[in-house]
């Protein structure tokens, strides 16, 4: 009876479109057919050829189509390239010949989810996502003609792996419950390795030369994170030694044959030789900490915004020995700083540290620094032609206006970015509680700074993940057409540290929505965007934030594209990966948490008789994270409740997933999105050749009604 009373006191929220959760039901299939007809009759189709032509030019003229940094192994250079026809991996040999190991393996519906070359360059371990799925498995692709390709189906989704001796060690199992498996890459059965903790457990594996392995364990469904290390040759049972980190968090690590560096709030060094001899696994702070931070040198790209030195987000060991060089990538608020320190000691980096100095003491010889206001990434640990850790690392930088660029760095000289750079700057909005909310803005060109322009906002605000300005063909097309882009660094994201991320969890997610609304209002108030000139494009948690904002304040946006959003927060734990997200959103079974969820749940905030903006929902049948019915239910509710002329459309693809669609289908979605956003905000795509924003005094046209 008490349970019945509890349900009566907290009735289940209204859910008129729950029937859409059954994708195979005749009623749902009929509804989806109706949505396809509405999409085919969309009023923005007349603008799509011009947007498609502009997108073609952007893709054709892109200087670099590298979505991940290059890598070096065994004297070979590996590059991942993404073009209009899909993904490829290329290998350049010392004699200049170029091979494509992925030929015949990757189809038009496949995406490369991860890749790592073997230290001697003999093969590449590649994980593919086929037709939007996020399944596991590894493909071992040889780099020399005649060698056999091998498929390992037991590898976990987003498997981590290491090479030791002649063995490949990798995580197998599901997304969250892992075992550790070793195989000979060429042949032989799988061998399950003993773990230092009982299962079920989630594993992250790191490896280095000399058989050094580091393992991060976290019991499932919850439990403390622990770190372990071993030196394993592939023969005996691994002797996992616990690392005593005194509760320190680890944000990045890398290792060579002698030392492992771990970064968090400070930089630590672990002597792997001492550990192998049975010493305590207690990393020591560097005797001479590396200098970081400080003002940029003359000629460097200025930092966007001001922030103290943030955590190390990536590091790479450069060279062998106890005093190697280091590349350290730090987050400085919404920007990045990269420091590349040359090796200390002897020329081969093999010198011991000074007496009393921890192994891996601070390298000597100065450093190279780069400040960059957009996404910045380091490539995999480099290996030379003998399979030893190399002395340089590849860098990949994004420029939202001019594409990506790469450099090989060894700390011996300055990092020279391209002369043409996007006009990025940082504005600040005030959240509902007065908290400053950073907004990174990219103008169409330097001459457009502060001038009104149709503005496309994007946001993420969840799971402690940072939203970073990055290059995308559709975003560059928007900029070339004369539009502005704004990245809203709302609470819940990782841009401003753990406290900022925590402030957007649970009941704080409502503040994330209001941060987005405050940023949008600020752009109009400052004259950056004209009245009626705001659109939004976001995916996943970001699409939830946008959907919540447009149902909370229907007049805020003129158009929005929401890809794979959560919309029914009362039932987000049903299907997909929702069962894993209670820490981020709160548990709907808790009455207090449910009230907080319903405060911003888009599906439950739709009000009949309200004029909502034009919205395009994008979903994929193979989305294993967010069930497509979330978007379907909100689409149905908005379509029935709205009174305005703006369309509410659904673009569902049978081969799409949470990470996107096959190349051709993804391009079609980009064109439809640009057309809907342009029509809503008044941005007209240029006709004919275009290398920049359109000239002329007239500027963008006023937003037009979308009937």
C-alpha positions as CSV (number, residue, x, y, z in Angstrom):
1,X,0.0,0.0,0.0
2,X,2.9,2.3,0.8
3,X,4.2,1.9,-2.7
4,X,0.7,2.7,-4.2
5,X,0.6,5.8,-2.0
6,X,4.0,6.8,-3.3
7,X,2.9,6.5,-6.9
8,X,-0.2,8.5,-6.2
9,X,1.8,11.2,-4.7
10,X,4.2,11.3,-7.6
11,X,2.1,10.3,-10.7
12,X,4.0,9.4,-13.9
13,X,4.2,12.4,-16.2
14,X,2.0,12.6,-19.2
15,X,3.4,10.6,-22.2
16,X,1.0,10.8,-25.1
17,X,3.5,9.5,-27.7
18,X,4.9,6.5,-25.8
19,X,3.7,4.3,-28.6
20,X,6.5,5.8,-30.8
21,X,9.0,3.9,-28.6
22,X,8.0,0.7,-30.5
23,X,9.9,1.2,-33.8
24,X,8.3,-1.9,-35.4
25,X,4.7,-1.2,-34.6
26,X,2.5,-0.5,-37.6
27,X,1.4,2.8,-36.1
28,X,5.0,4.0,-35.7
29,X,5.9,2.9,-39.2
30,X,3.0,4.8,-40.6
31,X,4.1,7.9,-38.6
32,X,7.6,7.6,-39.9
33,X,6.3,7.3,-43.5
34,X,4.4,10.6,-42.9
35,X,7.6,12.3,-41.7
36,X,9.4,11.2,-44.8
37,X,6.7,12.8,-46.9
38,X,6.9,16.0,-44.9
39,X,10.7,16.0,-45.3
40,X,10.4,15.5,-49.0
41,X,8.1,18.5,-49.2
42,X,10.3,20.8,-47.0
43,X,10.0,24.4,-48.0
44,X,13.8,25.1,-48.0
45,X,14.6,22.8,-50.9
46,X,14.9,25.7,-53.3
47,X,18.0,26.9,-51.3
48,X,19.7,23.5,-51.1
49,X,21.4,23.4,-54.6
50,X,23.3,26.6,-53.7
51,X,24.3,25.3,-50.3
52,X,25.4,22.0,-51.9
53,X,27.5,23.8,-54.4
54,X,29.2,25.9,-51.6
55,X,29.8,22.7,-49.6
56,X,31.4,21.1,-52.6
57,X,33.8,24.1,-52.9
58,X,34.7,23.9,-49.3
59,X,35.5,20.2,-49.4
60,X,37.4,20.6,-52.7
61,X,39.5,23.4,-51.4
62,X,40.2,22.0,-47.9
63,X,44.0,22.0,-47.4
64,X,44.0,19.0,-45.1
65,X,41.3,16.4,-44.4
66,X,43.0,14.8,-41.4
67,X,40.5,14.1,-38.6
68,X,43.2,12.6,-36.3
69,X,46.9,13.4,-36.0
70,X,49.5,11.5,-38.1
71,X,51.8,9.0,-36.5
72,X,55.2,7.6,-37.1
73,X,56.3,3.9,-36.5
74,X,59.1,1.8,-37.9
75,X,60.2,4.6,-40.2
76,X,56.8,4.9,-41.8
77,X,54.4,7.8,-41.7
78,X,50.7,7.0,-41.2
79,X,47.8,9.4,-42.0
80,X,44.1,9.1,-41.5
81,X,42.2,11.1,-44.2
82,X,38.5,11.8,-44.5
83,X,37.1,12.9,-47.7
84,X,33.7,13.2,-49.4
85,X,33.8,9.5,-50.1
86,X,34.7,8.3,-46.6
87,X,37.8,7.4,-44.6
88,X,41.2,6.0,-45.6
89,X,44.5,5.3,-43.9
90,X,47.6,5.9,-45.9
91,X,51.2,4.7,-45.3
92,X,54.2,6.5,-46.7
93,X,57.4,4.5,-46.9
94,X,60.9,5.9,-46.7
95,X,61.4,5.6,-50.5
96,X,58.3,7.8,-51.0
97,X,55.9,5.1,-52.0
98,X,52.4,5.4,-50.6
99,X,50.0,2.5,-49.8
100,X,46.4,2.4,-48.6
101,X,46.1,-0.6,-46.3
102,X,42.4,0.1,-45.8
103,X,41.6,-0.4,-49.5
104,X,39.0,-3.2,-49.8
105,X,38.4,-3.2,-46.0
106,X,36.6,0.1,-45.5
107,X,33.3,0.5,-47.3
108,X,31.3,3.7,-48.1
109,X,29.3,3.2,-44.9
110,X,32.3,2.8,-42.6
111,X,34.1,5.2,-40.3
112,X,37.4,4.7,-38.6
113,X,36.7,4.9,-34.9
114,X,40.3,4.4,-33.8
115,X,43.7,3.2,-35.1
116,X,47.2,2.6,-33.8
117,X,50.3,1.4,-35.7
118,X,52.5,-1.4,-34.3
119,X,55.9,0.2,-33.1
120,X,57.9,-1.4,-36.0
121,X,55.3,-0.3,-38.5
122,X,54.4,-3.9,-39.6
123,X,50.7,-3.4,-39.3
124,X,47.9,-1.0,-38.1
125,X,45.2,-2.0,-35.6
126,X,42.0,-0.4,-36.7
127,X,38.5,-0.3,-35.3
128,X,35.6,0.4,-37.7
129,X,32.1,1.6,-37.2
130,X,29.9,0.2,-39.9
131,X,26.7,2.0,-40.9
132,X,26.6,3.9,-37.7
133,X,27.0,1.0,-35.3
134,X,29.6,1.3,-32.4
135,X,30.5,-2.4,-32.3
136,X,33.9,-3.8,-31.3
137,X,36.4,-5.8,-33.2
138,X,39.9,-5.0,-34.5
139,X,41.2,-5.2,-38.0
140,X,45.0,-5.8,-38.2
141,X,46.0,-4.3,-41.6
142,X,49.5,-5.1,-42.9
143,X,51.7,-2.3,-44.3
144,X,53.6,-4.5,-46.8
145,X,52.1,-6.2,-49.8
146,X,51.4,-9.9,-49.5
147,X,50.9,-10.0,-45.7
148,X,47.5,-11.2,-44.4
149,X,44.8,-9.1,-42.9
150,X,43.4,-10.4,-39.7
151,X,40.1,-9.6,-37.8
152,X,39.8,-10.0,-34.0
153,X,36.0,-9.9,-33.3
154,X,36.3,-10.1,-29.5
155,X,37.9,-6.6,-29.1
156,X,35.7,-4.3,-27.1
157,X,34.1,-1.1,-28.5
158,X,36.8,1.6,-28.3
159,X,39.3,-1.0,-27.3
160,X,42.6,0.1,-25.7
161,X,45.7,-1.8,-26.7
162,X,49.4,-2.2,-26.3
163,X,52.3,-4.1,-28.0
164,X,54.7,-6.1,-25.9
165,X,57.3,-8.4,-27.4
166,X,55.5,-10.3,-30.1
167,X,52.1,-10.0,-28.4
168,X,49.2,-7.6,-29.0
169,X,47.3,-7.0,-25.7
170,X,43.8,-5.5,-25.9
171,X,40.6,-5.0,-24.0
172,X,37.9,-7.4,-25.0
173,X,34.2,-7.6,-24.1
174,X,31.4,-5.0,-24.0
175,X,31.5,-1.3,-23.8
176,X,31.7,-1.3,-20.0
177,X,32.8,-4.8,-18.9
178,X,36.2,-5.9,-20.0
179,X,38.7,-8.7,-20.0
180,X,42.4,-8.5,-21.1
181,X,43.4,-10.6,-24.0
182,X,46.8,-11.3,-25.6
183,X,47.4,-12.6,-29.1
184,X,50.2,-13.0,-31.6
185,X,49.3,-10.6,-34.4
186,X,49.9,-13.1,-37.2
187,X,48.3,-16.2,-35.8
188,X,47.6,-18.2,-32.6
189,X,44.7,-18.4,-30.2
190,X,43.6,-15.7,-27.7
191,X,45.0,-15.9,-24.2
192,X,43.1,-14.2,-21.4
193,X,45.4,-12.5,-19.0
194,X,44.9,-12.4,-15.2
195,X,43.7,-9.1,-13.8
196,X,44.6,-7.6,-10.4
197,X,40.9,-7.2,-9.5
198,X,37.8,-9.4,-9.8
199,X,35.3,-8.6,-12.5
200,X,33.1,-7.1,-13.7
201,X,35.5,-4.3,-14.4
202,X,36.2,-1.6,-16.9
203,X,39.8,-1.4,-18.1
204,X,42.0,1.2,-19.8
205,X,45.4,-0.1,-21.0
206,X,48.5,1.8,-21.8
207,X,51.7,0.3,-23.2
208,X,55.4,1.2,-23.9
209,X,58.5,-0.4,-25.1
210,X,60.3,-3.1,-23.0
211,X,57.0,-4.8,-22.1
212,X,55.8,-2.0,-19.8
213,X,52.1,-2.0,-19.2
214,X,49.9,0.4,-17.2
215,X,46.3,-0.6,-16.4
216,X,43.4,1.5,-15.0
217,X,40.7,-0.5,-13.4
218,X,37.2,0.5,-12.3
219,X,34.8,-2.1,-10.9
220,X,31.3,-2.1,-12.5
221,X,28.7,-0.7,-12.1
222,X,30.6,1.5,-9.6
223,X,33.8,1.4,-7.6
224,X,37.1,3.2,-7.0
225,X,39.6,3.8,-9.8
226,X,43.0,2.1,-9.3
227,X,46.2,2.0,-11.3
228,X,48.6,-0.9,-11.8
229,X,51.9,-1.5,-13.6
230,X,53.9,-4.5,-14.8
231,X,56.7,-5.4,-17.1
232,X,55.5,-8.4,-19.1
233,X,57.3,-10.2,-21.8
234,X,54.4,-12.3,-22.9
235,X,55.4,-15.6,-21.2
236,X,54.6,-15.6,-17.5
237,X,51.5,-14.4,-15.7
238,X,51.6,-10.6,-15.4
239,X,52.7,-9.4,-12.0
240,X,50.5,-6.3,-11.5
241,X,52.0,-3.9,-9.0
242,X,49.6,-1.3,-7.5
243,X,50.5,2.4,-8.0
244,X,50.3,4.6,-4.9
245,X,48.9,7.9,-6.2
246,X,47.6,9.2,-2.8
247,X,44.3,10.0,-4.4
248,X,45.8,12.1,-7.2
249,X,43.8,12.3,-10.4
250,X,45.5,11.3,-13.6
251,X,44.6,13.4,-16.7
252,X,47.3,12.1,-19.1
253,X,50.3,9.8,-19.1
254,X,52.9,8.3,-21.4
255,X,56.0,6.1,-21.0
256,X,59.1,4.8,-22.7
257,X,61.2,1.8,-21.6
258,X,62.6,3.5,-18.4
259,X,60.1,6.0,-17.1
260,X,56.4,6.8,-17.0
261,X,55.1,10.4,-16.7
262,X,51.7,10.9,-15.1
263,X,50.0,14.3,-15.2
264,X,47.2,15.7,-13.1
265,X,47.5,18.6,-10.7
266,X,51.3,18.1,-10.9
267,X,53.7,16.1,-13.1
268,X,54.9,12.8,-11.6
269,X,57.6,10.4,-12.7
270,X,57.5,6.6,-12.1
271,X,60.8,4.7,-12.4
272,X,59.8,1.6,-14.3
273,X,63.2,-0.1,-13.8
274,X,62.9,0.2,-10.0
275,X,59.3,-1.0,-10.2
276,X,60.4,-4.1,-12.2
277,X,62.9,-4.8,-9.4
278,X,60.2,-4.8,-6.8
279,X,60.2,-1.3,-5.6
280,X,57.1,0.4,-4.4
281,X,54.9,1.8,-7.2
282,X,55.0,5.3,-5.8
283,X,55.5,8.0,-8.5
284,X,57.7,11.0,-7.4
285,X,57.2,14.6,-8.3
286,X,59.8,16.0,-10.7
287,X,62.8,17.4,-8.9
288,X,62.7,20.4,-11.3
289,X,59.1,20.9,-12.4
290,X,58.7,21.9,-16.0
291,X,58.0,25.6,-16.6
292,X,54.5,26.1,-18.1
293,X,52.2,29.1,-18.6
294,X,53.3,32.7,-18.9
295,X,52.6,35.1,-21.7
296,X,52.9,34.0,-25.4
297,X,56.2,34.8,-27.2
298,X,56.2,37.3,-30.0
299,X,54.4,35.9,-33.0
300,X,52.4,33.3,-31.2
301,X,48.7,33.0,-31.6
302,X,47.1,34.9,-28.7
303,X,45.2,33.0,-26.0
304,X,41.4,33.4,-26.2
305,X,40.3,34.6,-22.8
306,X,42.4,34.6,-19.6
307,X,42.7,31.6,-17.3
308,X,45.3,30.1,-15.0
309,X,47.4,27.2,-16.3
310,X,44.9,24.3,-16.5
311,X,45.5,20.5,-16.3
312,X,47.6,18.6,-18.8
313,X,45.2,17.0,-21.2
314,X,47.8,15.0,-23.2
315,X,51.5,14.3,-22.9
316,X,54.0,12.4,-25.1
317,X,57.4,11.1,-24.1
318,X,60.0,12.1,-26.8
319,X,63.0,9.7,-27.0
320,X,64.4,6.9,-24.9
321,X,66.2,7.0,-21.5
322,X,65.6,8.4,-18.1
323,X,65.5,12.1,-19.2
324,X,63.6,12.2,-22.4
325,X,61.9,15.1,-24.0
326,X,58.2,15.8,-23.2
327,X,55.3,17.3,-25.1
328,X,52.7,18.7,-22.7
329,X,49.3,19.9,-23.9
330,X,47.4,22.0,-21.4
331,X,43.9,23.5,-21.3
332,X,43.8,27.2,-20.6
333,X,40.2,27.8,-20.1
334,X,38.7,27.7,-23.6
335,X,42.1,27.6,-25.4
336,X,45.2,25.4,-25.3
337,X,48.9,25.7,-24.7
338,X,51.5,23.2,-26.0
339,X,55.0,23.0,-24.6
340,X,57.6,20.8,-26.2
341,X,60.7,20.2,-24.1
342,X,63.9,18.9,-25.7
343,X,65.6,15.9,-24.1
344,X,68.1,16.5,-21.3
345,X,71.3,14.7,-20.5
346,X,73.4,13.2,-23.3
347,X,72.6,13.4,-27.0
348,X,70.9,10.0,-26.9
349,X,68.8,10.9,-23.8
350,X,70.3,8.0,-21.9
351,X,72.0,9.9,-19.1
352,X,70.9,9.3,-15.5
353,X,69.3,12.1,-13.5
354,X,71.4,14.1,-11.0
355,X,71.7,12.6,-7.5
356,X,68.5,13.0,-5.6
357,X,66.6,13.7,-8.8
358,X,63.6,11.6,-9.7
359,X,64.0,9.5,-12.8
360,X,62.7,11.5,-15.7
361,X,63.8,14.8,-14.1
362,X,63.0,18.0,-16.0
363,X,64.5,18.0,-19.5
364,X,67.0,20.6,-20.4
365,X,67.6,22.6,-23.5
366,X,64.6,25.0,-23.5
367,X,61.1,24.5,-24.9
368,X,58.9,25.4,-27.8
369,X,55.5,26.8,-27.0
370,X,52.3,27.4,-28.9
371,X,49.0,29.0,-27.8
372,X,46.0,28.0,-29.9
373,X,42.3,29.0,-29.4
374,X,40.7,26.0,-31.0
375,X,41.0,22.2,-30.9
376,X,44.6,20.9,-30.6
377,X,45.6,17.3,-30.4
378,X,48.8,15.2,-30.2
379,X,49.5,12.1,-32.2
380,X,50.3,8.7,-30.9
381,X,53.7,8.1,-29.2
382,X,56.3,8.1,-32.1
383,X,58.6,5.1,-32.8
384,X,61.7,5.1,-35.0
385,X,62.7,2.6,-37.6
386,X,64.1,0.3,-34.8
387,X,60.9,0.4,-32.8
388,X,62.3,2.8,-30.1
389,X,60.4,5.8,-28.8
390,X,61.1,8.6,-31.3
391,X,62.1,12.2,-30.6
392,X,59.3,14.0,-32.3
393,X,55.5,14.1,-32.2
394,X,52.8,15.1,-34.6
395,X,50.4,17.9,-33.9
396,X,47.0,18.4,-35.4
397,X,45.3,21.8,-35.0
398,X,41.8,22.9,-36.1
399,X,40.9,26.3,-37.6
400,X,37.1,26.6,-38.0
401,X,37.5,28.9,-41.0
402,X,40.6,27.5,-42.8
403,X,40.7,23.8,-42.0
404,X,43.2,21.7,-40.1
405,X,47.0,21.8,-40.2
406,X,49.7,19.4,-39.0
407,X,53.3,19.7,-37.8
408,X,56.0,17.4,-36.6
409,X,57.6,18.8,-33.5
410,X,60.8,18.0,-31.6
411,X,61.2,21.2,-29.6
412,X,64.2,22.4,-31.7
413,X,62.4,25.4,-33.2
414,X,59.3,27.5,-33.1
415,X,55.9,26.2,-34.1
416,X,54.8,28.2,-37.1
417,X,51.0,28.2,-37.6
418,X,49.6,29.1,-41.1
419,X,49.5,32.8,-41.9
420,X,45.7,32.7,-42.4
421,X,43.8,32.1,-39.2
422,X,40.2,32.4,-38.1
423,X,39.1,35.6,-36.4
424,X,38.3,33.9,-33.1
425,X,37.5,35.9,-29.9
426,X,35.8,35.3,-26.6
427,X,32.7,37.1,-25.2
428,X,31.1,36.6,-21.8
429,X,27.5,36.1,-21.0
430,X,26.0,36.2,-17.5
431,X,24.2,33.1,-16.3
432,X,21.0,33.3,-14.4
433,X,23.0,33.4,-11.2
434,X,25.5,35.9,-12.6
435,X,28.2,33.3,-13.3
436,X,30.3,34.2,-16.3
437,X,29.7,32.0,-19.3
438,X,32.4,32.1,-22.0
439,X,31.4,32.2,-25.6
440,X,33.9,31.7,-28.4
441,X,33.0,33.5,-31.5
442,X,34.3,33.1,-35.1
443,X,33.5,36.0,-37.4
444,X,33.1,35.5,-41.2
445,X,36.2,37.7,-41.6
446,X,38.3,40.2,-39.6
447,X,36.3,43.1,-41.1
448,X,33.1,41.6,-39.7
449,X,34.1,41.9,-36.0
450,X,31.1,43.1,-34.0
451,X,28.9,43.6,-37.1
452,X,25.5,41.9,-37.1
453,X,25.4,38.6,-38.9
454,X,23.2,35.5,-38.8
455,X,24.7,33.5,-36.0
456,X,24.8,29.8,-35.5
457,X,25.2,28.7,-31.9
458,X,26.4,25.3,-30.7
459,X,26.8,23.8,-27.2
460,X,27.5,20.6,-25.4
461,X,27.5,21.2,-21.6
462,X,27.7,17.6,-20.3
463,X,29.8,14.7,-18.9
464,X,32.8,17.0,-18.3
465,X,33.7,17.0,-22.0
466,X,35.0,20.3,-23.4
467,X,33.4,22.0,-26.4
468,X,36.2,23.1,-28.7
469,X,36.1,25.2,-31.8
470,X,36.9,22.8,-34.7
471,X,36.8,22.6,-38.4
472,X,33.8,21.1,-40.2
473,X,32.8,21.6,-43.8
474,X,29.3,22.7,-42.9
475,X,30.6,25.3,-40.4
476,X,33.1,26.7,-42.9
477,X,30.2,26.9,-45.5
478,X,28.2,29.0,-42.9
479,X,31.2,31.3,-42.4
480,X,31.8,31.7,-46.2
481,X,28.2,32.6,-46.7
482,X,28.7,35.5,-44.2
483,X,27.4,33.9,-41.0
484,X,29.0,33.9,-37.6
485,X,29.5,30.9,-35.3
486,X,29.3,30.9,-31.5
487,X,30.5,28.0,-29.2
488,X,28.7,28.3,-25.8
489,X,30.9,26.9,-23.0
490,X,28.0,26.1,-20.7
491,X,28.1,24.5,-17.3
492,X,28.5,20.7,-17.4
493,X,31.4,20.8,-19.9
494,X,35.0,20.4,-19.2
495,X,36.4,23.7,-20.5
496,X,36.7,25.4,-17.0
497,X,37.6,22.4,-14.8
498,X,35.9,19.9,-12.5
499,X,33.8,22.4,-10.6
500,X,32.3,23.8,-13.8
501,X,31.5,20.3,-15.0
502,X,29.9,19.4,-11.7
503,X,27.8,22.6,-11.7
504,X,26.0,21.2,-14.8
505,X,25.1,17.8,-13.4
506,X,21.9,16.6,-11.9
507,X,19.7,19.5,-11.0
508,X,22.4,21.8,-12.4
509,X,21.5,20.8,-15.9
510,X,18.8,23.3,-15.9
511,X,21.5,26.0,-15.3
512,X,23.2,24.6,-18.4
513,X,20.1,25.3,-20.5
514,X,20.0,28.8,-19.0
515,X,23.6,29.4,-19.8
516,X,22.8,28.7,-23.5
517,X,19.8,31.1,-23.3
518,X,22.0,33.8,-21.7
519,X,24.6,33.4,-24.4
520,X,22.0,33.7,-27.2
521,X,20.5,36.8,-25.6
522,X,23.9,38.4,-25.1
523,X,24.7,38.0,-28.8
524,X,21.6,39.9,-29.8
525,X,22.0,42.6,-27.1
526,X,25.6,43.3,-28.3
527,X,24.5,43.5,-31.9
528,X,26.5,40.4,-33.0
529,X,23.3,38.9,-34.3
530,X,20.2,40.6,-35.7
531,X,16.8,40.1,-34.2
532,X,15.5,36.8,-35.5
533,X,19.0,35.9,-36.7
534,X,19.9,33.1,-34.2
535,X,20.1,29.4,-35.2
536,X,21.4,26.4,-33.3
537,X,23.1,23.2,-34.4
538,X,24.0,20.6,-31.7
539,X,24.2,16.8,-31.1
540,X,23.6,14.4,-28.3
541,X,23.7,16.2,-24.9
542,X,24.1,19.5,-26.7
543,X,20.9,18.8,-28.7
544,X,19.1,18.1,-25.4
545,X,20.3,21.6,-24.3
546,X,19.1,23.3,-27.5
547,X,15.7,21.4,-27.4
548,X,15.2,22.4,-23.8
549,X,16.0,26.0,-24.6
550,X,13.6,26.3,-27.5
551,X,10.8,24.7,-25.4
552,X,11.6,26.9,-22.4
553,X,11.8,30.1,-24.5
554,X,10.2,29.5,-28.0
555,X,11.1,32.9,-29.3
556,X,14.9,32.5,-28.6
557,X,15.8,30.8,-31.9
558,X,14.6,31.1,-35.5
559,X,15.8,27.6,-36.4
560,X,17.5,24.6,-34.8
561,X,19.0,21.3,-35.9
562,X,19.0,18.7,-33.1
563,X,20.9,15.4,-33.8
564,X,20.3,12.4,-31.5
565,X,18.9,14.3,-28.6
566,X,17.5,13.1,-25.3
567,X,14.1,14.6,-25.0
568,X,12.1,12.5,-22.5
569,X,14.1,12.9,-19.3
570,X,11.6,10.9,-17.3
571,X,12.5,7.8,-19.4
572,X,16.1,8.5,-20.4
573,X,17.2,5.2,-18.6
574,X,15.0,3.1,-21.0
575,X,17.2,1.8,-23.8
576,X,20.5,2.9,-25.2
577,X,23.1,3.7,-22.6
578,X,20.8,5.6,-20.3
579,X,21.3,3.2,-17.4
580,X,24.9,4.6,-17.1
581,X,23.9,8.3,-16.9
582,X,22.4,8.6,-13.4
583,X,25.4,10.6,-12.2
584,X,25.0,13.1,-15.0
585,X,21.2,13.6,-15.0
586,X,19.9,12.1,-11.8
587,X,17.7,9.1,-11.1
588,X,14.0,9.5,-12.3
589,X,13.0,7.0,-9.6
590,X,14.0,9.7,-7.0
591,X,11.0,12.1,-6.7
592,X,13.3,15.1,-6.1
593,X,15.5,14.2,-9.1
594,X,12.4,13.6,-11.3
595,X,11.1,17.1,-10.5
596,X,14.5,18.6,-11.5
597,X,14.4,16.5,-14.7
598,X,10.9,17.6,-15.6
599,X,12.0,21.2,-15.1
600,X,13.9,21.2,-18.4
601,X,12.8,17.9,-20.1
602,X,11.9,19.2,-23.6
603,X,9.1,16.6,-24.3
604,X,7.3,17.6,-21.1
605,X,7.5,21.4,-21.7
606,X,5.7,21.5,-25.0
607,X,2.7,23.9,-24.7
608,X,-0.2,23.6,-27.2
609,X,-0.9,26.8,-29.2
610,X,2.8,28.0,-29.1
611,X,4.7,29.2,-32.1
612,X,7.9,27.2,-32.0
613,X,10.9,27.8,-34.4
614,X,11.8,25.7,-37.4
615,X,13.3,22.4,-36.1
616,X,15.0,19.5,-37.9
617,X,15.6,16.4,-35.9
618,X,18.2,13.9,-37.1
619,X,18.3,10.3,-35.9
620,X,19.8,7.0,-36.9
621,X,18.4,3.5,-36.6
622,X,21.8,2.2,-35.3
623,X,22.2,4.7,-32.5
624,X,23.2,2.5,-29.5
625,X,23.4,5.4,-27.1
626,X,20.2,7.5,-27.5
627,X,17.2,5.7,-28.8
628,X,15.7,7.5,-31.9
629,X,12.3,7.6,-30.3
630,X,13.5,10.5,-28.0
631,X,13.6,12.8,-31.1
632,X,10.5,11.2,-32.6
633,X,8.3,12.0,-29.5
634,X,9.4,15.6,-29.3
635,X,8.9,16.0,-33.1
636,X,5.4,14.6,-32.8
637,X,4.6,16.9,-29.8
638,X,5.9,20.0,-31.4
639,X,4.2,19.2,-34.7
640,X,0.9,18.9,-33.0
641,X,1.3,21.8,-30.6
642,X,2.8,24.5,-32.7
643,X,0.7,27.2,-34.4
644,X,3.4,29.0,-36.4
645,X,4.4,28.5,-40.0
646,X,7.8,27.1,-39.2
647,X,8.2,23.4,-40.1
648,X,9.1,20.6,-37.6
649,X,10.9,17.9,-39.6
650,X,12.5,14.5,-39.0
651,X,15.4,13.2,-41.0
652,X,15.8,9.5,-40.0
653,X,18.4,7.3,-41.6
654,X,18.5,3.5,-41.4
655,X,22.3,3.4,-41.6
656,X,23.0,6.2,-39.2
657,X,24.3,6.1,-35.6
658,X,25.2,8.3,-32.7
659,X,28.4,9.3,-34.4
660,X,26.9,10.3,-37.7
661,X,26.1,8.7,-41.1
662,X,27.9,7.3,-44.0
663,X,29.7,9.9,-46.1
664,X,27.1,10.6,-48.8
665,X,24.2,10.5,-46.3
666,X,26.0,12.8,-43.9
667,X,26.6,15.3,-46.7
668,X,22.9,15.3,-47.6
669,X,22.0,16.0,-44.0
670,X,24.5,18.9,-43.8
671,X,22.9,20.5,-46.9
672,X,19.4,20.1,-45.4
673,X,20.6,21.6,-42.1
674,X,22.3,24.6,-43.7
675,X,19.2,25.3,-45.8
676,X,16.8,25.2,-42.8
677,X,19.1,27.3,-40.6
678,X,19.8,29.8,-43.4
679,X,16.2,30.2,-44.3
680,X,15.3,30.7,-40.6
681,X,18.1,33.3,-39.9
682,X,18.2,35.0,-43.2
683,X,21.6,33.8,-44.4
684,X,21.8,33.3,-48.2
685,X,24.4,31.0,-49.7
686,X,26.5,32.7,-52.4
687,X,26.1,31.8,-56.0
688,X,29.2,31.1,-58.0
689,X,32.9,31.1,-56.9
690,X,33.3,32.1,-53.3
691,X,36.4,32.2,-51.1
692,X,35.1,34.4,-48.3
693,X,32.0,36.2,-47.1
694,X,29.9,37.9,-49.8
695,X,30.8,41.6,-50.5
696,X,28.3,44.3,-50.8
697,X,26.4,46.7,-48.5
698,X,23.2,44.8,-48.4
699,X,24.4,42.1,-46.0
700,X,22.2,39.1,-45.2
701,X,18.5,39.1,-46.0
702,X,15.9,39.3,-43.2
703,X,14.7,35.9,-41.9
704,X,11.8,34.7,-44.0
705,X,8.7,32.9,-42.9
706,X,9.0,29.1,-43.3
707,X,5.6,28.0,-44.5
